[in-house]
Amino acid sequence: MINLSDTTFDNSSDRLVALLIRFLNQNGGQLSNRARNKEFCGLTDEEVQAIENKHDEIFHQDQSP
């Protein structure tokens, strides 16, 4: 059973997602090698590619009519 009063997981997850988005925004939608090897070393190449693709889809949609 999940203890709803324990927000450690939620807060750390939110911070990690915010950090991921900030890194992607700073590096043109790609996760830098430093970030991949440090903060996000647990992600596989396939997961990183999927995240980068989703970031591009959400934040860099073609704006032409």
Rosetta blueprint (number, residue, H / E / L):
1 M L
2 I L
3 N L
4 L L
5 S L
6 D L
7 T L
8 T H
9 F H
10 D H
11 N H
12 S H
13 S H
14 D H
15 R H
16 L H
17 V H
18 A H
19 L H
20 L H
21 I H
22 R H
23 F H
24 L H
25 N H
26 Q H
27 N L
28 G L
29 G L
30 Q L
31 L L
32 S L
33 N H
34 R H
35 A H
36 R H
37 N H
38 K L
39 E L
40 F L
41 C L
42 G L
43 L L
44 T L
45 D H
46 E H
47 E H
48 V H
49 Q H
50 A H
51 I H
52 E H
53 N H
54 K H
55 H H
56 D H
57 E H
58 I H
59 F H
60 H L
61 Q L
62 D L
63 Q L
64 S L
65 P L
